[in-house]
Amino acid sequence: MSFQIRPKLRSKLPLLAALAVSAAATAVQADELTTPPAPSAGQQTNVPARGTSMEKVEAQFGAPSERLPAVGEPPITRWKYPGFEVYFEHQLVIHTVVSAS
């Protein structure tokens, strides 16, 4: 089985090829996102574990440098410590984020 291109289409092939090449050239351009490297297993920071109560966090790590008020429903509270932030749902830790320091 042979494949033949219609004469009308054959005259437009160079134009179509040029369009395809220019479209591919513009698609290659992109911004580069750089992020700091994640700490390795040996560099893990001592942070509160999920499910820990606010009282235990304060007893273990002291008073936070900043307490942000609860937002939303269920209420999510955020405490800031040097090097990490703790997120609470009601009175329990749901997440800890280590910041680059």
C-alpha positions as CSV (number, residue, x, y, z in Angstrom):
1,M,0.0,0.0,0.0
2,S,1.5,3.3,-1.0
3,F,0.7,6.7,0.5
4,Q,0.4,9.7,-1.8
5,I,-0.1,13.3,-0.9
6,R,-2.6,15.3,-2.8
7,P,-1.1,18.0,-5.1
8,K,-2.8,20.9,-3.3
9,L,-1.4,19.7,0.1
10,R,2.0,19.0,-1.4
11,S,2.5,22.7,-2.2
12,K,1.7,23.6,1.4
13,L,4.2,21.1,3.0
14,P,7.1,23.6,3.4
15,L,4.8,26.1,5.1
16,L,3.4,23.4,7.4
17,A,6.9,22.2,8.2
18,A,8.0,25.7,9.1
19,L,5.0,26.2,11.4
20,A,5.7,22.9,13.1
21,V,9.4,23.8,13.7
22,S,8.5,27.3,15.0
23,A,5.8,25.9,17.3
24,A,8.3,23.4,18.7
25,A,10.9,26.1,19.2
26,T,8.6,28.3,21.3
27,A,7.4,25.3,23.4
28,V,11.0,24.7,24.5
29,Q,11.2,28.0,26.4
30,A,10.3,27.8,30.1
31,D,11.0,29.3,33.5
32,E,13.2,27.4,35.8
33,L,12.0,26.9,39.4
34,T,14.7,26.3,42.0
35,T,14.1,25.2,45.5
36,P,16.5,24.6,48.4
37,P,17.5,21.0,49.0
38,A,15.5,19.0,51.5
39,P,17.3,18.1,54.7
40,S,18.8,14.6,54.6
41,A,17.8,12.0,57.1
42,G,20.9,12.8,59.3
43,Q,19.8,16.5,59.5
44,Q,16.3,16.0,60.7
45,T,15.2,18.7,63.1
46,N,13.5,17.8,66.4
47,V,9.9,18.9,65.7
48,P,6.5,18.0,67.2
49,A,4.9,14.8,66.0
50,R,1.4,14.6,64.5
51,G,-1.3,14.2,67.2
52,T,0.7,15.9,69.9
53,S,-1.4,18.3,72.1
54,M,-0.7,22.1,72.3
55,E,0.2,21.6,76.0
56,K,2.8,19.0,75.2
57,V,4.3,21.1,72.4
58,E,4.7,24.1,74.7
59,A,6.1,21.9,77.4
60,Q,8.7,20.4,75.1
61,F,9.6,23.4,72.9
62,G,8.7,26.3,75.1
63,A,6.4,29.3,74.1
64,P,6.3,30.0,70.4
65,S,7.7,33.2,69.1
66,E,4.4,33.9,67.5
67,R,0.9,32.5,67.9
68,L,-1.5,33.1,65.0
69,P,-5.2,33.0,65.6
70,A,-7.4,30.1,64.5
71,V,-8.8,30.3,60.9
72,G,-11.6,28.4,59.2
73,E,-13.7,25.4,60.2
74,P,-12.3,23.2,61.6
75,P,-10.1,25.8,63.3
76,I,-6.5,25.7,62.2
77,T,-4.0,27.5,64.5
78,R,-0.4,28.1,63.6
79,W,2.5,28.6,66.0
80,K,5.9,29.9,64.8
81,Y,9.1,28.7,66.3
82,P,12.7,29.5,65.1
83,G,13.3,26.9,62.3
84,F,9.7,25.5,62.1
85,E,6.0,26.2,62.2
86,V,3.4,23.9,63.8
87,Y,-0.2,23.7,62.5
88,F,-2.9,22.5,64.9
89,E,-6.5,21.4,64.2
90,H,-8.4,22.2,67.4
91,Q,-5.7,21.3,70.0
92,L,-3.7,18.7,68.1
93,V,-0.7,18.9,65.8
94,I,-1.7,18.1,62.2
95,H,1.5,19.2,60.4
96,T,5.0,20.7,61.1
97,V,6.9,22.7,58.4
98,V,10.6,23.0,58.8
99,S,11.8,26.4,57.4
100,A,15.2,27.0,55.9
101,S,17.3,28.7,58.5
